[in-house]
Amino acid sequence: MALILGKEYCKIDSNGRFKFPIALKRQLETEDGRFVIRQSVYAECLELWTYASFREEVEKLQGMLNPYRREDRELLRKLTEGNIVELDSNDRLLVPAEQKHVIAKAKEVVLQSTGKFIELWDRTAYDRMNTAGGDFAQRAEALLGPSRSDADAGNQLP
């Protein structure tokens, strides 16, 4: 699985095509050139996965979910709902018609890596999300800061 880092701004045409940034493409050169694009479950953006990373994610989900349980099957269906896309000869990516509504009015998109995949945002929605995010430092401390037991363990004498 590739580690993807970076944030890039791209112009997008009325057909839903944008030039894939070279800084991100270089990180993916070991991949087979295929991507999976799906709508995010958590935000008003699309997720762009390398095909190999998405395959690993699906295999992990299949191991966690029971296909004979209705709720698990519905969750698996929603989380694997995506399209395979490839860069064209000019390194442009075309957003599939059924997912274009997420970025339909965009003149510019933001590609924001999450390490595992790339979020594809309408620039306006991305800016709105960043300003409405609240106190990031406080959330990071609450979620990632040391727990009380970790702090106590560090204060014990040997």
Chimera marker file (.cmm) of the C-alpha trace (Angstrom):
<marker_set name="trace">
<marker id="1" x="0.000" y="0.000" z="0.000" r="1" g="1" b="0" radius="0.5"/>
<marker id="2" x="1.305" y="3.431" z="-0.929" r="1" g="1" b="0" radius="0.5"/>
<marker id="3" x="1.676" y="6.234" z="1.597" r="1" g="1" b="0" radius="0.5"/>
<marker id="4" x="0.217" y="9.322" z="-0.035" r="1" g="1" b="0" radius="0.5"/>
<marker id="5" x="1.127" y="12.769" z="1.290" r="1" g="1" b="0" radius="0.5"/>
<marker id="6" x="0.254" y="16.270" z="0.123" r="1" g="1" b="0" radius="0.5"/>
<marker id="7" x="-2.424" y="18.785" z="-0.736" r="1" g="1" b="0" radius="0.5"/>
<marker id="8" x="-2.923" y="20.140" z="-4.258" r="1" g="1" b="0" radius="0.5"/>
<marker id="9" x="-5.325" y="22.594" z="-5.891" r="1" g="1" b="0" radius="0.5"/>
<marker id="10" x="-6.511" y="21.814" z="-9.431" r="1" g="1" b="0" radius="0.5"/>
<marker id="11" x="-8.734" y="23.505" z="-11.990" r="1" g="1" b="0" radius="0.5"/>
<marker id="12" x="-11.579" y="21.274" z="-13.134" r="1" g="1" b="0" radius="0.5"/>
<marker id="13" x="-13.427" y="21.548" z="-16.434" r="1" g="1" b="0" radius="0.5"/>
<marker id="14" x="-17.187" y="21.318" z="-17.027" r="1" g="1" b="0" radius="0.5"/>
<marker id="15" x="-16.837" y="17.627" z="-17.962" r="1" g="1" b="0" radius="0.5"/>
<marker id="16" x="-15.392" y="16.785" z="-14.531" r="1" g="1" b="0" radius="0.5"/>
<marker id="17" x="-11.771" y="16.396" z="-15.671" r="1" g="1" b="0" radius="0.5"/>
<marker id="18" x="-8.697" y="17.729" z="-13.931" r="1" g="1" b="0" radius="0.5"/>
<marker id="19" x="-4.974" y="17.306" z="-14.436" r="1" g="1" b="0" radius="0.5"/>
<marker id="20" x="-3.626" y="14.969" z="-11.786" r="1" g="1" b="0" radius="0.5"/>
<marker id="21" x="-0.780" y="16.732" z="-9.915" r="1" g="1" b="0" radius="0.5"/>
<marker id="22" x="2.715" y="15.417" z="-10.618" r="1" g="1" b="0" radius="0.5"/>
<marker id="23" x="3.630" y="15.601" z="-6.905" r="1" g="1" b="0" radius="0.5"/>
<marker id="24" x="0.933" y="13.035" z="-6.120" r="1" g="1" b="0" radius="0.5"/>
<marker id="25" x="1.473" y="10.995" z="-9.268" r="1" g="1" b="0" radius="0.5"/>
<marker id="26" x="5.139" y="10.415" z="-8.409" r="1" g="1" b="0" radius="0.5"/>
<marker id="27" x="4.108" y="8.829" z="-5.137" r="1" g="1" b="0" radius="0.5"/>
<marker id="28" x="1.900" y="6.383" z="-7.011" r="1" g="1" b="0" radius="0.5"/>
<marker id="29" x="4.250" y="5.346" z="-9.808" r="1" g="1" b="0" radius="0.5"/>
<marker id="30" x="4.689" y="1.885" z="-8.308" r="1" g="1" b="0" radius="0.5"/>
<marker id="31" x="0.950" y="1.285" z="-8.584" r="1" g="1" b="0" radius="0.5"/>
<marker id="32" x="-0.745" y="-0.057" z="-11.722" r="1" g="1" b="0" radius="0.5"/>
<marker id="33" x="-2.312" y="3.277" z="-12.715" r="1" g="1" b="0" radius="0.5"/>
<marker id="34" x="-5.860" y="2.343" z="-11.717" r="1" g="1" b="0" radius="0.5"/>
<marker id="35" x="-7.837" y="4.178" z="-9.071" r="1" g="1" b="0" radius="0.5"/>
<marker id="36" x="-11.142" y="3.633" z="-7.341" r="1" g="1" b="0" radius="0.5"/>
<marker id="37" x="-13.271" y="6.672" z="-6.675" r="1" g="1" b="0" radius="0.5"/>
<marker id="38" x="-16.183" y="6.598" z="-4.240" r="1" g="1" b="0" radius="0.5"/>
<marker id="39" x="-18.294" y="9.072" z="-2.344" r="1" g="1" b="0" radius="0.5"/>
<marker id="40" x="-17.176" y="9.622" z="1.226" r="1" g="1" b="0" radius="0.5"/>
<marker id="41" x="-19.430" y="8.333" z="3.967" r="1" g="1" b="0" radius="0.5"/>
<marker id="42" x="-18.220" y="11.064" z="6.340" r="1" g="1" b="0" radius="0.5"/>
<marker id="43" x="-17.909" y="14.284" z="4.330" r="1" g="1" b="0" radius="0.5"/>
<marker id="44" x="-19.119" y="16.027" z="1.184" r="1" g="1" b="0" radius="0.5"/>
<marker id="45" x="-16.158" y="14.859" z="-0.856" r="1" g="1" b="0" radius="0.5"/>
<marker id="46" x="-14.998" y="11.958" z="-2.974" r="1" g="1" b="0" radius="0.5"/>
<marker id="47" x="-12.287" y="9.487" z="-2.023" r="1" g="1" b="0" radius="0.5"/>
<marker id="48" x="-9.650" y="8.491" z="-4.541" r="1" g="1" b="0" radius="0.5"/>
<marker id="49" x="-7.908" y="5.219" z="-3.690" r="1" g="1" b="0" radius="0.5"/>
<marker id="50" x="-5.250" y="3.335" z="-5.602" r="1" g="1" b="0" radius="0.5"/>
<marker id="51" x="-6.782" y="0.113" z="-6.835" r="1" g="1" b="0" radius="0.5"/>
<marker id="52" x="-4.381" y="-1.954" z="-4.710" r="1" g="1" b="0" radius="0.5"/>
<marker id="53" x="-5.213" y="-0.031" z="-1.512" r="1" g="1" b="0" radius="0.5"/>
<marker id="54" x="-8.940" y="-0.266" z="-2.164" r="1" g="1" b="0" radius="0.5"/>
<marker id="55" x="-8.645" y="-4.014" z="-2.770" r="1" g="1" b="0" radius="0.5"/>
<marker id="56" x="-6.886" y="-4.367" z="0.613" r="1" g="1" b="0" radius="0.5"/>
<marker id="57" x="-9.623" y="-2.302" z="2.265" r="1" g="1" b="0" radius="0.5"/>
<marker id="58" x="-12.361" y="-4.469" z="0.753" r="1" g="1" b="0" radius="0.5"/>
<marker id="59" x="-10.601" y="-7.664" z="1.817" r="1" g="1" b="0" radius="0.5"/>
<marker id="60" x="-10.325" y="-6.297" z="5.361" r="1" g="1" b="0" radius="0.5"/>
<marker id="61" x="-14.036" y="-5.408" z="5.372" r="1" g="1" b="0" radius="0.5"/>
<marker id="62" x="-14.983" y="-8.837" z="4.041" r="1" g="1" b="0" radius="0.5"/>
<marker id="63" x="-13.083" y="-10.399" z="6.931" r="1" g="1" b="0" radius="0.5"/>
<marker id="64" x="-14.877" y="-8.214" z="9.478" r="1" g="1" b="0" radius="0.5"/>
<marker id="65" x="-18.430" y="-8.391" z="8.128" r="1" g="1" b="0" radius="0.5"/>
<marker id="66" x="-20.778" y="-11.358" z="7.805" r="1" g="1" b="0" radius="0.5"/>
<marker id="67" x="-22.299" y="-11.494" z="4.290" r="1" g="1" b="0" radius="0.5"/>
<marker id="68" x="-25.282" y="-13.417" z="5.697" r="1" g="1" b="0" radius="0.5"/>
<marker id="69" x="-26.258" y="-10.570" z="8.034" r="1" g="1" b="0" radius="0.5"/>
<marker id="70" x="-28.391" y="-7.912" z="6.357" r="1" g="1" b="0" radius="0.5"/>
<marker id="71" x="-26.786" y="-4.941" z="8.164" r="1" g="1" b="0" radius="0.5"/>
<marker id="72" x="-23.282" y="-6.164" z="7.355" r="1" g="1" b="0" radius="0.5"/>
<marker id="73" x="-24.164" y="-6.744" z="3.713" r="1" g="1" b="0" radius="0.5"/>
<marker id="74" x="-25.689" y="-3.242" z="3.392" r="1" g="1" b="0" radius="0.5"/>
<marker id="75" x="-22.605" y="-1.695" z="4.985" r="1" g="1" b="0" radius="0.5"/>
<marker id="76" x="-20.290" y="-3.661" z="2.707" r="1" g="1" b="0" radius="0.5"/>
<marker id="77" x="-22.311" y="-2.606" z="-0.325" r="1" g="1" b="0" radius="0.5"/>
<marker id="78" x="-22.128" y="1.078" z="0.638" r="1" g="1" b="0" radius="0.5"/>
<marker id="79" x="-18.414" y="0.998" z="1.469" r="1" g="1" b="0" radius="0.5"/>
<marker id="80" x="-17.470" y="-0.775" z="-1.766" r="1" g="1" b="0" radius="0.5"/>
<marker id="81" x="-19.618" y="1.421" z="-4.006" r="1" g="1" b="0" radius="0.5"/>
<marker id="82" x="-17.102" y="2.953" z="-6.372" r="1" g="1" b="0" radius="0.5"/>
<marker id="83" x="-15.815" y="3.213" z="-9.907" r="1" g="1" b="0" radius="0.5"/>
<marker id="84" x="-12.473" y="2.251" z="-11.400" r="1" g="1" b="0" radius="0.5"/>
<marker id="85" x="-10.864" y="5.226" z="-13.140" r="1" g="1" b="0" radius="0.5"/>
<marker id="86" x="-7.536" y="5.746" z="-14.884" r="1" g="1" b="0" radius="0.5"/>
<marker id="87" x="-5.473" y="8.738" z="-15.903" r="1" g="1" b="0" radius="0.5"/>
<marker id="88" x="-5.722" y="9.536" z="-19.608" r="1" g="1" b="0" radius="0.5"/>
<marker id="89" x="-2.680" y="10.134" z="-21.833" r="1" g="1" b="0" radius="0.5"/>
<marker id="90" x="-2.545" y="13.766" z="-20.601" r="1" g="1" b="0" radius="0.5"/>
<marker id="91" x="-2.603" y="12.733" z="-16.918" r="1" g="1" b="0" radius="0.5"/>
<marker id="92" x="-6.188" y="13.909" z="-16.523" r="1" g="1" b="0" radius="0.5"/>
<marker id="93" x="-8.701" y="12.153" z="-14.333" r="1" g="1" b="0" radius="0.5"/>
<marker id="94" x="-12.396" y="12.114" z="-15.216" r="1" g="1" b="0" radius="0.5"/>
<marker id="95" x="-14.869" y="11.994" z="-12.336" r="1" g="1" b="0" radius="0.5"/>
<marker id="96" x="-17.571" y="9.429" z="-13.252" r="1" g="1" b="0" radius="0.5"/>
<marker id="97" x="-21.028" y="10.826" z="-14.037" r="1" g="1" b="0" radius="0.5"/>
<marker id="98" x="-22.726" y="9.168" z="-11.046" r="1" g="1" b="0" radius="0.5"/>
<marker id="99" x="-20.298" y="10.862" z="-8.639" r="1" g="1" b="0" radius="0.5"/>
<marker id="100" x="-19.993" y="14.212" z="-10.372" r="1" g="1" b="0" radius="0.5"/>
<marker id="101" x="-22.828" y="15.716" z="-8.297" r="1" g="1" b="0" radius="0.5"/>
<marker id="102" x="-20.442" y="15.971" z="-5.321" r="1" g="1" b="0" radius="0.5"/>
<marker id="103" x="-18.258" y="18.485" z="-7.186" r="1" g="1" b="0" radius="0.5"/>
<marker id="104" x="-20.762" y="19.602" z="-9.856" r="1" g="1" b="0" radius="0.5"/>
<marker id="105" x="-20.372" y="23.363" z="-9.353" r="1" g="1" b="0" radius="0.5"/>
<marker id="106" x="-16.635" y="23.337" z="-8.716" r="1" g="1" b="0" radius="0.5"/>
<marker id="107" x="-14.244" y="25.408" z="-10.775" r="1" g="1" b="0" radius="0.5"/>
<marker id="108" x="-11.379" y="24.236" z="-8.580" r="1" g="1" b="0" radius="0.5"/>
<marker id="109" x="-10.894" y="21.065" z="-6.561" r="1" g="1" b="0" radius="0.5"/>
<marker id="110" x="-8.613" y="20.261" z="-3.651" r="1" g="1" b="0" radius="0.5"/>
<marker id="111" x="-6.823" y="16.934" z="-3.459" r="1" g="1" b="0" radius="0.5"/>
<marker id="112" x="-6.024" y="16.311" z="0.211" r="1" g="1" b="0" radius="0.5"/>
<marker id="113" x="-4.167" y="13.161" z="1.170" r="1" g="1" b="0" radius="0.5"/>
<marker id="114" x="-5.083" y="11.152" z="4.225" r="1" g="1" b="0" radius="0.5"/>
<marker id="115" x="-2.058" y="8.887" z="3.956" r="1" g="1" b="0" radius="0.5"/>
<marker id="116" x="-4.121" y="5.961" z="2.688" r="1" g="1" b="0" radius="0.5"/>
<marker id="117" x="-6.258" y="7.702" z="0.051" r="1" g="1" b="0" radius="0.5"/>
<marker id="118" x="-6.893" y="11.163" z="-1.394" r="1" g="1" b="0" radius="0.5"/>
<marker id="119" x="-9.967" y="13.221" z="-0.626" r="1" g="1" b="0" radius="0.5"/>
<marker id="120" x="-11.300" y="15.149" z="-3.611" r="1" g="1" b="0" radius="0.5"/>
<marker id="121" x="-13.125" y="18.309" z="-2.511" r="1" g="1" b="0" radius="0.5"/>
<marker id="122" x="-14.917" y="21.143" z="-4.220" r="1" g="1" b="0" radius="0.5"/>
<marker id="123" x="-12.684" y="24.084" z="-3.170" r="1" g="1" b="0" radius="0.5"/>
<marker id="124" x="-15.630" y="25.973" z="-1.650" r="1" g="1" b="0" radius="0.5"/>
<marker id="125" x="-16.731" y="22.959" z="0.430" r="1" g="1" b="0" radius="0.5"/>
<marker id="126" x="-13.116" y="22.338" z="1.508" r="1" g="1" b="0" radius="0.5"/>
<marker id="127" x="-12.684" y="25.929" z="2.702" r="1" g="1" b="0" radius="0.5"/>
<marker id="128" x="-16.043" y="25.794" z="4.516" r="1" g="1" b="0" radius="0.5"/>
<marker id="129" x="-15.055" y="22.532" z="6.230" r="1" g="1" b="0" radius="0.5"/>
<marker id="130" x="-11.708" y="23.976" z="7.336" r="1" g="1" b="0" radius="0.5"/>
<marker id="131" x="-13.247" y="27.107" z="8.865" r="1" g="1" b="0" radius="0.5"/>
<marker id="132" x="-16.058" y="25.180" z="10.602" r="1" g="1" b="0" radius="0.5"/>
<marker id="133" x="-13.745" y="22.531" z="12.054" r="1" g="1" b="0" radius="0.5"/>
<marker id="134" x="-13.599" y="23.981" z="15.558" r="1" g="1" b="0" radius="0.5"/>
<marker id="135" x="-10.545" y="23.873" z="17.767" r="1" g="1" b="0" radius="0.5"/>
<marker id="136" x="-8.262" y="21.363" z="16.072" r="1" g="1" b="0" radius="0.5"/>
<marker id="137" x="-5.602" y="21.493" z="18.805" r="1" g="1" b="0" radius="0.5"/>
<marker id="138" x="-8.193" y="20.682" z="21.467" r="1" g="1" b="0" radius="0.5"/>
<marker id="139" x="-9.570" y="17.734" z="19.468" r="1" g="1" b="0" radius="0.5"/>
<marker id="140" x="-6.052" y="16.412" z="18.795" r="1" g="1" b="0" radius="0.5"/>
<marker id="141" x="-5.181" y="16.589" z="22.479" r="1" g="1" b="0" radius="0.5"/>
<marker id="142" x="-8.421" y="14.864" z="23.484" r="1" g="1" b="0" radius="0.5"/>
<marker id="143" x="-8.029" y="12.052" z="20.944" r="1" g="1" b="0" radius="0.5"/>
<marker id="144" x="-4.260" y="11.635" z="20.755" r="1" g="1" b="0" radius="0.5"/>
<marker id="145" x="-2.844" y="13.039" z="23.974" r="1" g="1" b="0" radius="0.5"/>
<marker id="146" x="-1.567" y="10.724" z="26.682" r="1" g="1" b="0" radius="0.5"/>
<marker id="147" x="-4.162" y="8.991" z="28.796" r="1" g="1" b="0" radius="0.5"/>
<marker id="148" x="-4.158" y="9.396" z="32.564" r="1" g="1" b="0" radius="0.5"/>
<marker id="149" x="-2.725" y="5.901" z="33.034" r="1" g="1" b="0" radius="0.5"/>
<marker id="150" x="0.111" y="6.677" z="30.567" r="1" g="1" b="0" radius="0.5"/>
<marker id="151" x="0.989" y="9.852" z="32.475" r="1" g="1" b="0" radius="0.5"/>
<marker id="152" x="0.901" y="8.033" z="35.832" r="1" g="1" b="0" radius="0.5"/>
<marker id="153" x="3.110" y="5.236" z="34.495" r="1" g="1" b="0" radius="0.5"/>
<marker id="154" x="5.769" y="7.789" z="33.526" r="1" g="1" b="0" radius="0.5"/>
<marker id="155" x="5.854" y="9.224" z="37.059" r="1" g="1" b="0" radius="0.5"/>
<marker id="156" x="6.567" y="5.936" z="38.820" r="1" g="1" b="0" radius="0.5"/>
<marker id="157" x="9.979" y="5.332" z="40.289" r="1" g="1" b="0" radius="0.5"/>
<marker id="158" x="11.881" y="2.255" z="39.094" r="1" g="1" b="0" radius="0.5"/>
<link id1="1" id2="2" r="1" g="1" b="0" radius="0.2"/>
<link id1="2" id2="3" r="1" g="1" b="0" radius="0.2"/>
<link id1="3" id2="4" r="1" g="1" b="0" radius="0.2"/>
<link id1="4" id2="5" r="1" g="1" b="0" radius="0.2"/>
<link id1="5" id2="6" r="1" g="1" b="0" radius="0.2"/>
<link id1="6" id2="7" r="1" g="1" b="0" radius="0.2"/>
<link id1="7" id2="8" r="1" g="1" b="0" radius="0.2"/>
<link id1="8" id2="9" r="1" g="1" b="0" radius="0.2"/>
<link id1="9" id2="10" r="1" g="1" b="0" radius="0.2"/>
<link id1="10" id2="11" r="1" g="1" b="0" radius="0.2"/>
<link id1="11" id2="12" r="1" g="1" b="0" radius="0.2"/>
<link id1="12" id2="13" r="1" g="1" b="0" radius="0.2"/>
<link id1="13" id2="14" r="1" g="1" b="0" radius="0.2"/>
<link id1="14" id2="15" r="1" g="1" b="0" radius="0.2"/>
<link id1="15" id2="16" r="1" g="1" b="0" radius="0.2"/>
<link id1="16" id2="17" r="1" g="1" b="0" radius="0.2"/>
<link id1="17" id2="18" r="1" g="1" b="0" radius="0.2"/>
<link id1="18" id2="19" r="1" g="1" b="0" radius="0.2"/>
<link id1="19" id2="20" r="1" g="1" b="0" radius="0.2"/>
<link id1="20" id2="21" r="1" g="1" b="0" radius="0.2"/>
<link id1="21" id2="22" r="1" g="1" b="0" radius="0.2"/>
<link id1="22" id2="23" r="1" g="1" b="0" radius="0.2"/>
<link id1="23" id2="24" r="1" g="1" b="0" radius="0.2"/>
<link id1="24" id2="25" r="1" g="1" b="0" radius="0.2"/>
<link id1="25" id2="26" r="1" g="1" b="0" radius="0.2"/>
<link id1="26" id2="27" r="1" g="1" b="0" radius="0.2"/>
<link id1="27" id2="28" r="1" g="1" b="0" radius="0.2"/>
<link id1="28" id2="29" r="1" g="1" b="0" radius="0.2"/>
<link id1="29" id2="30" r="1" g="1" b="0" radius="0.2"/>
<link id1="30" id2="31" r="1" g="1" b="0" radius="0.2"/>
<link id1="31" id2="32" r="1" g="1" b="0" radius="0.2"/>
<link id1="32" id2="33" r="1" g="1" b="0" radius="0.2"/>
<link id1="33" id2="34" r="1" g="1" b="0" radius="0.2"/>
<link id1="34" id2="35" r="1" g="1" b="0" radius="0.2"/>
<link id1="35" id2="36" r="1" g="1" b="0" radius="0.2"/>
<link id1="36" id2="37" r="1" g="1" b="0" radius="0.2"/>
<link id1="37" id2="38" r="1" g="1" b="0" radius="0.2"/>
<link id1="38" id2="39" r="1" g="1" b="0" radius="0.2"/>
<link id1="39" id2="40" r="1" g="1" b="0" radius="0.2"/>
<link id1="40" id2="41" r="1" g="1" b="0" radius="0.2"/>
<link id1="41" id2="42" r="1" g="1" b="0" radius="0.2"/>
<link id1="42" id2="43" r="1" g="1" b="0" radius="0.2"/>
<link id1="43" id2="44" r="1" g="1" b="0" radius="0.2"/>
<link id1="44" id2="45" r="1" g="1" b="0" radius="0.2"/>
<link id1="45" id2="46" r="1" g="1" b="0" radius="0.2"/>
<link id1="46" id2="47" r="1" g="1" b="0" radius="0.2"/>
<link id1="47" id2="48" r="1" g="1" b="0" radius="0.2"/>
<link id1="48" id2="49" r="1" g="1" b="0" radius="0.2"/>
<link id1="49" id2="50" r="1" g="1" b="0" radius="0.2"/>
<link id1="50" id2="51" r="1" g="1" b="0" radius="0.2"/>
<link id1="51" id2="52" r="1" g="1" b="0" radius="0.2"/>
<link id1="52" id2="53" r="1" g="1" b="0" radius="0.2"/>
<link id1="53" id2="54" r="1" g="1" b="0" radius="0.2"/>
<link id1="54" id2="55" r="1" g="1" b="0" radius="0.2"/>
<link id1="55" id2="56" r="1" g="1" b="0" radius="0.2"/>
<link id1="56" id2="57" r="1" g="1" b="0" radius="0.2"/>
<link id1="57" id2="58" r="1" g="1" b="0" radius="0.2"/>
<link id1="58" id2="59" r="1" g="1" b="0" radius="0.2"/>
<link id1="59" id2="60" r="1" g="1" b="0" radius="0.2"/>
<link id1="60" id2="61" r="1" g="1" b="0" radius="0.2"/>
<link id1="61" id2="62" r="1" g="1" b="0" radius="0.2"/>
<link id1="62" id2="63" r="1" g="1" b="0" radius="0.2"/>
<link id1="63" id2="64" r="1" g="1" b="0" radius="0.2"/>
<link id1="64" id2="65" r="1" g="1" b="0" radius="0.2"/>
<link id1="65" id2="66" r="1" g="1" b="0" radius="0.2"/>
<link id1="66" id2="67" r="1" g="1" b="0" radius="0.2"/>
<link id1="67" id2="68" r="1" g="1" b="0" radius="0.2"/>
<link id1="68" id2="69" r="1" g="1" b="0" radius="0.2"/>
<link id1="69" id2="70" r="1" g="1" b="0" radius="0.2"/>
<link id1="70" id2="71" r="1" g="1" b="0" radius="0.2"/>
<link id1="71" id2="72" r="1" g="1" b="0" radius="0.2"/>
<link id1="72" id2="73" r="1" g="1" b="0" radius="0.2"/>
<link id1="73" id2="74" r="1" g="1" b="0" radius="0.2"/>
<link id1="74" id2="75" r="1" g="1" b="0" radius="0.2"/>
<link id1="75" id2="76" r="1" g="1" b="0" radius="0.2"/>
<link id1="76" id2="77" r="1" g="1" b="0" radius="0.2"/>
<link id1="77" id2="78" r="1" g="1" b="0" radius="0.2"/>
<link id1="78" id2="79" r="1" g="1" b="0" radius="0.2"/>
<link id1="79" id2="80" r="1" g="1" b="0" radius="0.2"/>
<link id1="80" id2="81" r="1" g="1" b="0" radius="0.2"/>
<link id1="81" id2="82" r="1" g="1" b="0" radius="0.2"/>
<link id1="82" id2="83" r="1" g="1" b="0" radius="0.2"/>
<link id1="83" id2="84" r="1" g="1" b="0" radius="0.2"/>
<link id1="84" id2="85" r="1" g="1" b="0" radius="0.2"/>
<link id1="85" id2="86" r="1" g="1" b="0" radius="0.2"/>
<link id1="86" id2="87" r="1" g="1" b="0" radius="0.2"/>
<link id1="87" id2="88" r="1" g="1" b="0" radius="0.2"/>
<link id1="88" id2="89" r="1" g="1" b="0" radius="0.2"/>
<link id1="89" id2="90" r="1" g="1" b="0" radius="0.2"/>
<link id1="90" id2="91" r="1" g="1" b="0" radius="0.2"/>
<link id1="91" id2="92" r="1" g="1" b="0" radius="0.2"/>
<link id1="92" id2="93" r="1" g="1" b="0" radius="0.2"/>
<link id1="93" id2="94" r="1" g="1" b="0" radius="0.2"/>
<link id1="94" id2="95" r="1" g="1" b="0" radius="0.2"/>
<link id1="95" id2="96" r="1" g="1" b="0" radius="0.2"/>
<link id1="96" id2="97" r="1" g="1" b="0" radius="0.2"/>
<link id1="97" id2="98" r="1" g="1" b="0" radius="0.2"/>
<link id1="98" id2="99" r="1" g="1" b="0" radius="0.2"/>
<link id1="99" id2="100" r="1" g="1" b="0" radius="0.2"/>
<link id1="100" id2="101" r="1" g="1" b="0" radius="0.2"/>
<link id1="101" id2="102" r="1" g="1" b="0" radius="0.2"/>
<link id1="102" id2="103" r="1" g="1" b="0" radius="0.2"/>
<link id1="103" id2="104" r="1" g="1" b="0" radius="0.2"/>
<link id1="104" id2="105" r="1" g="1" b="0" radius="0.2"/>
<link id1="105" id2="106" r="1" g="1" b="0" radius="0.2"/>
<link id1="106" id2="107" r="1" g="1" b="0" radius="0.2"/>
<link id1="107" id2="108" r="1" g="1" b="0" radius="0.2"/>
<link id1="108" id2="109" r="1" g="1" b="0" radius="0.2"/>
<link id1="109" id2="110" r="1" g="1" b="0" radius="0.2"/>
<link id1="110" id2="111" r="1" g="1" b="0" radius="0.2"/>
<link id1="111" id2="112" r="1" g="1" b="0" radius="0.2"/>
<link id1="112" id2="113" r="1" g="1" b="0" radius="0.2"/>
<link id1="113" id2="114" r="1" g="1" b="0" radius="0.2"/>
<link id1="114" id2="115" r="1" g="1" b="0" radius="0.2"/>
<link id1="115" id2="116" r="1" g="1" b="0" radius="0.2"/>
<link id1="116" id2="117" r="1" g="1" b="0" radius="0.2"/>
<link id1="117" id2="118" r="1" g="1" b="0" radius="0.2"/>
<link id1="118" id2="119" r="1" g="1" b="0" radius="0.2"/>
<link id1="119" id2="120" r="1" g="1" b="0" radius="0.2"/>
<link id1="120" id2="121" r="1" g="1" b="0" radius="0.2"/>
<link id1="121" id2="122" r="1" g="1" b="0" radius="0.2"/>
<link id1="122" id2="123" r="1" g="1" b="0" radius="0.2"/>
<link id1="123" id2="124" r="1" g="1" b="0" radius="0.2"/>
<link id1="124" id2="125" r="1" g="1" b="0" radius="0.2"/>
<link id1="125" id2="126" r="1" g="1" b="0" radius="0.2"/>
<link id1="126" id2="127" r="1" g="1" b="0" radius="0.2"/>
<link id1="127" id2="128" r="1" g="1" b="0" radius="0.2"/>
<link id1="128" id2="129" r="1" g="1" b="0" radius="0.2"/>
<link id1="129" id2="130" r="1" g="1" b="0" radius="0.2"/>
<link id1="130" id2="131" r="1" g="1" b="0" radius="0.2"/>
<link id1="131" id2="132" r="1" g="1" b="0" radius="0.2"/>
<link id1="132" id2="133" r="1" g="1" b="0" radius="0.2"/>
<link id1="133" id2="134" r="1" g="1" b="0" radius="0.2"/>
<link id1="134" id2="135" r="1" g="1" b="0" radius="0.2"/>
<link id1="135" id2="136" r="1" g="1" b="0" radius="0.2"/>
<link id1="136" id2="137" r="1" g="1" b="0" radius="0.2"/>
<link id1="137" id2="138" r="1" g="1" b="0" radius="0.2"/>
<link id1="138" id2="139" r="1" g="1" b="0" radius="0.2"/>
<link id1="139" id2="140" r="1" g="1" b="0" radius="0.2"/>
<link id1="140" id2="141" r="1" g="1" b="0" radius="0.2"/>
<link id1="141" id2="142" r="1" g="1" b="0" radius="0.2"/>
<link id1="142" id2="143" r="1" g="1" b="0" radius="0.2"/>
<link id1="143" id2="144" r="1" g="1" b="0" radius="0.2"/>
<link id1="144" id2="145" r="1" g="1" b="0" radius="0.2"/>
<link id1="145" id2="146" r="1" g="1" b="0" radius="0.2"/>
<link id1="146" id2="147" r="1" g="1" b="0" radius="0.2"/>
<link id1="147" id2="148" r="1" g="1" b="0" radius="0.2"/>
<link id1="148" id2="149" r="1" g="1" b="0" radius="0.2"/>
<link id1="149" id2="150" r="1" g="1" b="0" radius="0.2"/>
<link id1="150" id2="151" r="1" g="1" b="0" radius="0.2"/>
<link id1="151" id2="152" r="1" g="1" b="0" radius="0.2"/>
<link id1="152" id2="153" r="1" g="1" b="0" radius="0.2"/>
<link id1="153" id2="154" r="1" g="1" b="0" radius="0.2"/>
<link id1="154" id2="155" r="1" g="1" b="0" radius="0.2"/>
<link id1="155" id2="156" r="1" g="1" b="0" radius="0.2"/>
<link id1="156" id2="157" r="1" g="1" b="0" radius="0.2"/>
<link id1="157" id2="158" r="1" g="1" b="0" radius="0.2"/>
</marker_set>
